[in-house]
Amino acid sequence: VCRGPATIKIDRHNAAFCEPHYIEHIHRQIERVIDKYRMFGPDERVLLGVSGGKDSMGAWHALTELGYQVQAVHFNNGFGAFSEESEAVVRNFAEERGSSLRVYRFSDLMGFEFQEAVSRTTTPPCAVCGSFKRYHFNMLAGKLECRVVATGHNLDDETAFLMGNVLHWSTGYLRKTGPVLEPEPGMARKVKPLVRITDQEMLHYVRSCGVAVAESECPHAKKVTSHLYKRALDMLDQEMPGVKTEFYFGCLERMLPVAGPEWEKNRELGYCPVCGYRTMRSDMCSMCLLKSRVRGG
Amino acid sequence: VCRGPATIKIDRHNAAFCEPHYIEHIHRQIERVIDKYRMFGPDERVLLGVSGGKDSMGAWHALTELGYQVQAVHFNNGFGAFSEESEAVVRNFAEERGSSLRVYRFSDLMGFEFQEAVSRTTTPPCAVCGSFKRYHFNMLAGKLECRVVATGHNLDDETAFLMGNVLHWSTGYLRKTGPVLEPEPGMARKVKPLVRITDQEMLHYVRSCGVAVAESECPHAKKVTSHLYKRALDMLDQEMPGVKTEFYFGCLERMLPVAGPEWEKNRELGYCPVCGYRTMRSDMCSMCLLKSRVRGG
């Protein structure tokens, strides 16, 4: 782009960038997505989930630099050294920049430890963590006066999820593909501003900006099948640069608009009798059910 | 299965077979598909396209052993040593078994060489070969009194094609996924009896049965992107045995039944004014167009 030394080459854009132009390029990609999908404006408070990893830390830095009002939220699941390092990373970032951050411990919100939840149910740990976060993002959005919840899901996360749903033809999940999940009553609007950026590109971005990230991996991450889908997609994208982007945005532009109405199961949405949370079950929501199981057991 | 020495292990069936039981297993898989999708009966004449490769030679052998009436058709595109070896393989098989075979040269049917067709148009060689075969299968089906055209497409071919159509969300092609293509006026019914069997399994089958196959590869095969999709799917299936089968049959059972009506483009089907072939163009069919280009150029 300029005459400065190129530090990263992006095949699918057929471009090489020096460091300052690379940062500018990533900011432009994020702005483009925020604008195109009308995610949020500069006057809106955005709840951003921050884990301490490269994606959410990069999103926090970028959104702050771009002038958005970020309310960061971090959950500490009590996974030992991993969780302690992650919390330290987000606390340091908030302190250095004077950014708004709330930290919540799993045990404080739920009344018992994560490990207990996993040992008392047959739900896999990643599913427990997922519903725990979704539930509390929705609850906290109202409490912290944010109409929108942003997460650090990037192109690789999204295409891996899409690949899994396509391989198993989970039409209900396929229907939810996209950078924006519109709100339902009692649920916040969910947005993914990093949806045009890959794992590698985010890693390079946080390094270029000097943003510290947690280096250790979640102890449960090894079991995740999304790693396998990412490997397959990386192989395909290496031989056909841009195929990930086409797969994801092609789904939004060419598949979803012509998907039949039966793709979405006729779900009987109700409200949890204990906490009032929106639920697909006929009885309690998944968090209240988990609480009753752990306490009852 | 029995106490004989196991010669092949199939992870997705969680089974190991000795040679005679393996052959029986493949025959059962083929019969199952023929019955389930009502492909053809023992009293019907089936036109089978035979290239000389493991899939079509294996299909020819299996269908003959199973008592079906096969009329084999081989096209010789004039690709030098590859085409000569392929023709010799199919001629030997027919002679040894006393099976019905017709061989047609591209140049005899078209009036010019394949290479000329490729150099006079921008169509890639695999697309020229594909429409040439489709056209003549349809024409020959009527002439040779066969209501159905069978091909040796196996599970790997089909899932690779599906993967390409999913990555690019080619909804028109996605709609055509399946082991049976129902006939339209002027078009024969197309069936794929090997749709439950992989490349590896077919290779082991022809070796077990002592069926000779052409060893050389089509000179154009290197450029085919389906190899890349097969590699990605092999990687996925190795880690998640059965995922290929689920991807393919899940598409038939869960996706296609709920695909919206817009998936199929409102194609204006007509008839070619030169040869009367069914065509999507408003004017000549692709073969007559190719002929007129080569002759006119």
Interface residues (C-beta under 8 A of the other chain):
Chain A: V166 L167 H168 W169 T171 T225 L228 Y229 R231 A232 M235 L236 E239 M240 V243 E246 F247 G250 C251 E253 R254 M255 P257 V258 A259 G260 P261 E262 W263
Chain B: V166 L167 H168 W169 T171 T225 L228 Y229 R231 A232 M235 L236 E239 M240 V243 E246 F247 G250 C251 E253 R254 M255 P257 V258 A259 G260 P261 E262 W263
